[in-house]
């Protein structure tokens, strides 16, 4: 059994938690968002830095993008970085989440958590089990705090590549598409689409 989120390293490890995993396209229709000039300038400058590990990619590439989405939706969500989400240590649902969104405007994380983003150095696919475990922990956290949320979204990213997934009940659906930093307007559109689901259906958050 995993001792923390980082211990979930295989699909079998999350299946043992009672989760089913499938691949399916998640976003057939996305409205691209034209990135702000300041965001483009920041990312262009930051890409000139040595981006040799997860931490620096997280700070220089991932954080500015997520911060941009938050700034477009301040009344609907709050962005947290490096939050320790300890839900069940016996199941390994404990540890630090790189980024998460909550719909509550608060200085501390309150339910409902709606999305998790896990930054990785090289391979977005390898991080799917870890992100799925964090989504399961978020689902449990929301239920404990009387904000059950049928569908939660997650992403694993190297900063340059983004792979999205969601958790509905006990089913993890991993997107068949990988979004690229080189197509920033499409990537921002996906992130905004996720936020819109919760803005339009704050209690259900069900994309269907």
Secondary structure, DSSP 8 states (H G I E B T S, - for coil): --SSGGG--SHHHHHTTT-EEEE----SS-------HHHHHHHHHHTTS---SHHHHIIIIIHHHHHHHHHHTTTT-EEEEEEE--SBGGGTB-SEEEEEEESS-SSS--S-EEEEEEE-SS-TGGGHHHHHHHHHHHHHHHHHTT---SEEEEEEE-SSEEEEEEEETTEEEEEEEEEEGGGHHHHHHHHHHHHHHHHHSTTT----
